[in-house]
Amino acid sequence: MNTKKKVAFYTLGCKLNFSETSTIARNFQEEGFDRVDFEEVADIYVINTCSVTDNADKQFKQVVKKAMKLNDKAFVAAVGCYAQLKPEELAAVDGVDLVLGATEKFKITDYINDLSKNDFGEVHSCEIAEADFYVGSYSIGDRTRAFLKVQDGCDYKCTYCTIPLARGISRSDALENVLKNAYEISQQNIKEIVLTGVNIGDYGKGEFGNKKHEHTFLELVKELDKVEGIERLRISSIEPNLLKNETIEFVSKSRTFVPHFHIPLQSGSNDILKLMKRRYMREVYTERVNKIREVMPHACIGVDVIVGFPGETEEHFLETYHFLNDLDISYLHVFTYSERDNTEAAMMLGVVPANVRAKRSKMLRGLSVKKRRAFYESQLGTNRTVLFESENKEGYIHGFTENYVKVKTPWNPELVNTLHEINLTRIDEDGSVRMEFAPSEPQINPVQIF
């Protein structure tokens, strides 16, 4: 291969995709390619796709156009979930030369020998039943935080979800390999690791190719807490039925795990949860939130919720709204339901009109603003530790406290990837919260939370 060829990457979707893109990028570099930013002219553009919502599908076409504007002779490859679900559709997009499915994406350099443009994208996509092996991944060098993949695939049958069709059965990385990857990350001066996967609470299933659980998620958490050199560990989205009280209690006393949980709810109506084929009722969700608040009153609790699911009446929606309004949570990620091919929900009766979906989404987004402000107000007067990130956004540097309060201060490159003890002081008229560095910290610039 020509060692002077340049390759650029673009990731759509979740933290798991970011971890896998980073691994694929390292594979290219090992083969002698130079990695460049996606904004630069490259010989190859690799787009890691998502297909959770319609918007992600549309974004893919926009990203391809962007690559073609940068270099209309560049070779464009599509990988990821959308590439597995609808390979022919992606192959037909103008400019796309190669489409790789779930098992092929980690061998992408084997498929790139001739960089000539194709009239129609070449497809290599497996039957999803063949996606039964595990490929470990982690992101490094892309962000201040590293995303560490510990699990892939899902055995749940939620009626709205295409993830099992795109990623296959639930399977886990070997515990020894997770710990090895965590140690490698810790040696790169990265202060925070975020655990990621499709269904990380199911960790241990499929380890070493066995269907039974070799280890539990709690065992994973306990072992990771022992890895030297890691300042922070953060758990990404975890199902409420798999977030056990023992795990919550361990995190509350942990050396490195931070008090931040993101727990999908999807609906506050038990009727809708049954239609979704979720594996819990809302009472279980309440128990998890109450347990977290009992042992970590300052914890940040995020919630995923879907509005406009088929059969969701106004009464069902208001049930969700009032349930969330009364629950001691910190913020919401609101998703407007969109029909996905080959899902049970796409065939259900009781379709909610698009304008009604939009109205309900707006109401819950407004509730999220209210919840986040209340959470920030509850943190006033407390001392926290902030980890500053690397991007200069309009003259400001941003960071997050351990309990996921977002802060900003005037740009200072010396702050990048550093931890500082701070005190949260007051909320400004614009909704930001002033903070001060602790007396032991160098006085650099006033900092705001927003």
C-alpha positions in Angstrom: 0.0 0.0 0.0 1.1 3.6 -0.6 2.3 4.8 2.8 1.5 8.4 1.7 -2.2 7.9 1.4 -4.4 10.0 3.7 -7.5 8.7 5.5 -10.1 10.7 7.4 -13.0 9.5 9.6 -16.4 10.7 10.5 -18.6 9.1 13.2 -22.3 9.2 13.5 -24.2 8.1 16.6 -23.1 6.7 19.9 -20.0 6.5 22.1 -19.7 2.9 21.0 -19.3 4.0 17.4 -16.6 6.5 18.5 -14.6 3.7 20.2 -14.8 1.5 17.1 -13.9 4.4 14.7 -10.8 5.0 16.8 -9.8 1.3 16.6 -10.4 1.2 12.8 -8.3 4.4 12.5 -5.4 2.7 14.4 -5.6 -0.2 12.0 -5.2 2.1 9.0 -2.2 3.8 10.7 -0.6 0.4 11.3 -0.9 -0.2 7.6 1.0 2.9 6.8 -1.8 5.4 6.2 -1.7 9.0 7.5 -4.7 10.0 9.5 -6.0 13.5 8.9 -9.0 15.5 10.0 -12.3 15.0 8.1 -12.1 18.7 7.2 -9.0 18.1 5.2 -8.4 16.7 1.7 -7.9 12.9 2.0 -7.6 9.9 -0.3 -10.1 7.8 1.7 -13.0 8.9 3.8 -14.5 6.4 6.2 -17.9 7.1 7.6 -19.1 5.1 10.6 -22.9 5.1 10.4 -25.8 5.0 12.8 -29.4 4.0 12.1 -31.2 4.7 15.4 -33.3 7.5 13.9 -34.2 8.9 10.4 -32.1 11.9 11.1 -28.9 9.7 11.3 -29.8 8.3 7.8 -30.1 11.8 6.4 -26.9 12.9 8.1 -25.0 10.1 6.3 -25.8 11.6 2.8 -24.8 15.0 4.0 -21.4 13.7 5.2 -20.8 12.0 1.9 -21.5 15.2 0.0 -19.1 17.0 2.3 -16.3 14.5 1.5 -17.0 14.8 -2.2 -16.7 18.6 -2.0 -13.3 18.2 -0.3 -12.1 15.7 -2.9 -14.4 14.4 -5.6 -11.9 11.6 -6.5 -11.6 10.3 -2.9 -12.6 6.7 -2.1 -15.6 6.7 0.3 -16.3 3.7 2.6 -19.4 3.3 4.8 -19.3 1.0 7.9 -21.5 0.6 11.0 -25.1 -0.1 11.8 -26.8 1.6 8.8 -24.3 -0.2 6.6 -25.4 -3.5 8.0 -29.1 -2.8 7.9 -29.3 -1.2 4.5 -26.1 -1.9 2.5 -27.7 -1.6 -0.9 -29.3 1.8 0.0 -25.9 3.1 1.1 -24.2 1.7 -1.9 -26.6 3.6 -4.2 -25.6 7.0 -2.6 -23.6 9.1 -5.1 -20.0 9.0 -4.1 -20.0 5.8 -2.0 -17.5 3.1 -3.2 -17.5 0.5 -0.4 -20.0 -0.7 2.2 -19.0 -3.0 5.0 -21.3 -4.8 7.4 -20.9 -5.7 11.1 -18.2 -8.3 10.8 -16.3 -6.8 7.9 -15.7 -3.3 9.2 -12.7 -4.3 11.4 -11.0 -5.8 8.3 -11.6 -2.7 6.2 -7.9 -2.4 5.1 -8.2 -5.9 3.5 -10.9 -4.5 1.2 -9.0 -1.4 0.1 -6.5 -2.3 -2.6 -7.8 -0.2 -5.5 -8.8 3.3 -4.7 -10.5 3.9 -8.0 -14.0 5.4 -7.8 -16.9 2.9 -8.4 -20.1 3.6 -10.4 -22.0 1.7 -7.7 -20.8 0.9 -4.1 -19.3 -2.5 -3.6 -21.1 -4.3 -0.7 -19.6 -6.8 1.7 -22.2 -7.5 4.4 -22.7 -10.6 6.5 -25.9 -12.2 7.8 -26.2 -10.7 11.3 -26.2 -14.2 12.8 -22.6 -14.4 11.8 -21.8 -11.4 14.0 -21.1 -13.7 17.0 -17.5 -12.8 17.8 -16.1 -9.9 19.8 -13.7 -7.2 18.7 -12.4 -5.0 21.5 -12.2 -1.2 20.9 -11.3 2.0 22.6 -11.0 5.6 21.5 -7.8 7.4 22.2 -6.4 10.7 21.0 -9.7 12.0 19.8 -11.1 13.5 23.0 -10.0 14.2 26.6 -12.1 11.2 27.6 -11.6 7.7 26.3 -14.5 5.5 25.3 -13.8 1.9 26.3 -16.0 -0.8 24.7 -16.7 -3.7 27.0 -19.8 -5.3 25.3 -21.5 -5.5 22.0 -24.9 -6.7 20.6 -28.2 -7.2 22.4 -30.5 -10.1 23.1 -33.4 -7.8 24.0 -36.4 -7.6 21.7 -37.6 -4.1 22.2 -40.2 -3.5 19.5 -38.8 -0.2 18.2 -35.1 -1.1 18.1 -33.0 -2.2 15.1 -29.8 -2.6 17.2 -30.0 -6.4 17.4 -30.4 -6.5 13.6 -27.4 -4.3 13.2 -25.0 -5.6 15.8 -26.1 -9.2 16.6 -26.3 -11.1 19.8 -25.0 -9.9 23.2 -21.3 -10.7 23.7 -18.6 -9.3 25.9 -14.9 -8.6 25.9 -12.8 -10.9 28.2 -12.3 -9.3 31.6 -8.5 -9.5 31.2 -8.6 -7.7 27.9 -10.8 -4.9 29.3 -8.3 -4.4 32.1 -5.4 -4.4 29.6 -7.1 -1.8 27.4 -7.9 0.3 30.5 -4.3 0.2 31.5 -3.1 1.1 28.0 -5.5 4.1 28.1 -4.2 5.2 31.6 -0.7 5.3 30.2 -1.7 7.9 27.6 -2.3 10.7 30.2 -6.1 10.4 29.7 -7.9 11.3 32.9 -11.4 9.8 32.3 -12.7 6.5 30.8 -16.3 6.1 29.8 -17.5 2.4 29.7 -19.6 1.8 26.6 -21.4 -1.0 24.7 -24.9 -1.7 23.4 -26.2 -3.2 26.7 -23.3 -2.9 29.2 -25.3 -4.1 32.1 -25.4 -7.5 30.4 -21.6 -7.6 30.6 -20.1 -11.2 31.0 -22.6 -12.8 28.6 -20.8 -14.2 25.5 -17.3 -13.8 27.1 -15.0 -16.3 25.5 -17.8 -17.2 23.1 -19.9 -18.8 25.9 -23.6 -17.9 26.1 -23.6 -17.9 29.9 -22.1 -15.1 32.0 -18.5 -15.6 32.9 -18.5 -12.4 34.9 -21.0 -9.9 36.1 -21.1 -6.2 35.5 -20.4 -5.6 39.2 -17.3 -7.8 38.9 -16.1 -5.7 36.0 -16.7 -2.5 37.9 -14.8 -3.7 40.9 -11.8 -4.9 38.8 -11.6 -1.6 36.8 -11.6 0.3 40.1 -8.3 -1.2 40.9 -6.5 -0.2 37.7 -3.8 2.3 38.6 -3.4 5.6 36.7 -7.1 6.2 36.0 -8.6 9.3 37.6 -12.2 8.8 36.6 -14.4 6.0 35.3 -17.9 6.8 34.1 -20.7 4.3 33.3 -22.6 5.1 30.1 -26.2 4.1 29.5 -27.3 1.1 31.6 -30.7 -0.6 31.7 -32.6 -0.1 34.9 -33.3 -3.8 35.4 -29.5 -4.5 35.1 -28.4 -1.7 37.4 -28.3 -3.6 40.7 -28.3 -2.0 44.1 -24.9 -3.6 44.8 -23.4 -1.7 41.8 -24.9 1.5 43.0 -23.6 1.0 46.5 -20.1 0.1 45.2 -20.0 3.3 43.0 -20.9 5.4 46.0 -17.7 4.2 47.7 -15.5 3.8 44.7 -12.1 5.2 44.2 -12.6 6.2 40.6 -16.2 5.7 39.5 -18.1 9.0 39.4 -21.6 9.7 40.6 -23.3 9.9 37.2 -25.8 7.4 35.9 -27.7 7.5 32.5 -30.6 5.1 32.7 -33.1 4.6 29.8 -36.7 4.9 30.8 -38.4 5.3 27.4 -41.9 5.7 28.9 -43.4 6.5 32.2 -46.5 4.5 31.3 -46.5 0.8 32.1 -48.9 0.2 29.2 -46.4 1.7 26.7 -43.5 -0.1 28.3 -45.4 -3.4 27.7 -45.9 -2.4 24.1 -42.2 -1.6 23.8 -41.4 -5.0 25.4 -39.1 -3.4 27.9 -38.0 -5.6 30.7 -39.2 -3.6 33.7 -42.1 -1.5 34.9 -41.8 2.1 36.0 -41.8 1.1 39.7 -38.4 -0.5 39.1 -37.1 2.7 37.7 -38.4 4.6 40.7 -36.6 2.2 43.0 -33.3 2.7 41.1 -33.5 6.5 41.3 -34.4 6.4 45.0 -31.5 4.1 45.7 -29.0 6.4 44.0 -30.3 9.4 45.9 -30.1 7.5 49.1 -26.4 6.8 48.8 -25.3 9.6 46.5 -27.6 12.6 46.9 -25.3 14.7 44.7 -25.4 12.2 41.8 -26.4 13.2 38.3 -29.1 11.0 36.8 -29.9 11.2 33.1 -32.9 9.7 31.4 -33.7 8.5 27.9 -37.4 8.8 26.9 -39.3 8.2 23.6 -42.4 10.2 22.7 -45.0 9.4 20.1 -44.7 5.6 20.3 -47.6 3.8 18.5 -50.6 3.6 20.9 -49.3 6.5 23.1 -52.5 8.4 23.9 -52.5 11.9 25.5 -53.2 10.1 28.8 -50.2 7.9 28.4 -48.0 10.9 27.5 -49.2 12.9 30.5 -48.5 9.9 32.7 -44.9 9.9 31.5 -44.7 13.7 31.9 -45.9 13.7 35.5 -43.9 10.7 36.4 -40.7 12.4 35.2 -41.7 15.7 36.7 -42.1 14.1 40.2 -38.9 12.0 39.9 -35.6 13.4 41.3 -33.6 13.3 38.0 -31.1 15.7 36.4 -31.8 15.9 32.7 -33.6 14.1 29.8 -32.5 12.9 26.4 -35.8 13.1 24.4 -36.2 11.0 21.3 -39.1 11.4 18.9 -40.3 8.0 17.8 -39.5 7.2 14.2 -40.6 4.1 12.3 -37.8 1.7 11.5 -38.0 -1.1 9.0 -38.2 -4.7 10.2 -39.3 -3.7 13.7 -42.5 -4.8 15.4 -43.5 -1.3 16.3 -43.6 -0.2 12.6 -46.6 -2.5 12.1 -48.5 -1.4 15.2 -51.8 0.4 15.2 -52.4 3.8 16.9 -49.8 5.8 14.9 -49.2 9.2 16.6 -49.4 12.1 14.1 -46.0 13.8 13.5 -47.2 17.2 14.8 -48.4 15.5 18.0 -45.0 13.8 18.4 -43.3 17.1 17.9 -45.5 18.8 20.5 -44.8 16.1 23.1 -41.1 16.2 22.4 -41.1 20.0 23.0 -42.9 19.6 26.3 -40.3 17.1 27.6 -37.4 19.1 26.3 -38.8 22.0 28.3 -39.0 19.7 31.4 -35.4 18.7 30.8 -34.3 22.4 31.0 -36.2 22.8 34.2 -34.7 19.6 35.7 -31.2 20.5 34.8 -31.5 24.0 36.3 -32.9 22.5 39.5 -30.0 20.1 39.6 -27.5 22.9 39.1 -29.2 24.9 41.9 -28.9 21.9 44.2 -25.1 22.0 43.6 -24.5 25.6 44.6 -22.1 26.0 47.5 -20.5 22.6 46.9 -16.9 21.8 46.1 -16.4 19.7 42.9 -13.6 18.6 40.6 -13.7 19.7 37.0 -11.9 18.1 34.1 -11.3 20.6 31.3 -11.5 19.4 27.7 -9.5 20.4 24.6 -11.7 22.4 22.4 -11.8 26.2 22.1 -15.4 27.1 21.6 -15.9 30.8 20.8 -13.1 31.8 23.3 -14.1 29.4 26.1 -12.8 26.1 27.4 -15.4 23.6 28.7 -15.3 20.9 31.3 -17.4 18.6 33.4 -17.5 18.0 37.1 -17.5 14.4 38.4 -21.3 14.6 38.7 -21.6 16.0 35.1 -22.1 19.7 35.7 -20.9 21.5 32.6 -18.6 24.5 33.2 -16.8 27.0 31.1 -14.1 29.6 31.5 -12.2 31.8 29.1 -9.9 29.8 26.9 -6.6 28.9 28.5 -4.6 26.1 26.8 -2.9 25.3 30.1 -6.2 24.0 31.4 -6.6 21.3 28.8 -6.9 17.8 30.2 -6.3 19.0 33.8 -8.4 18.5 36.9 -9.2 21.4 39.3 -11.1 21.6 42.5 -13.8 24.3 42.3 -16.6 25.8 44.3 -20.0 26.4 42.6 -21.2 29.8 43.7 -24.3 31.3 42.0 -26.5 31.3 38.9 -26.3 34.3 36.6 -29.2 35.8 34.8 -28.4 34.0 31.6 -28.7 30.6 33.4 -25.0 30.0 33.8 -23.6 29.3 37.3 -20.5 31.1 38.5 -17.8 29.1 40.1 -14.5 29.8 41.8 -11.3 27.8 42.0 -10.7 26.4 45.4 -8.1 28.3 47.6 -5.5 25.6 46.9 -5.9 26.1 43.1 -4.1 28.8 41.0 -6.5 31.7 40.3 -6.8 31.6 36.6 -10.1 33.0 35.4 -13.7 33.2 36.6 -15.6 30.0 35.6 -19.2 29.6 34.7 -21.5 26.6 34.7 -24.2 26.7 32.1 
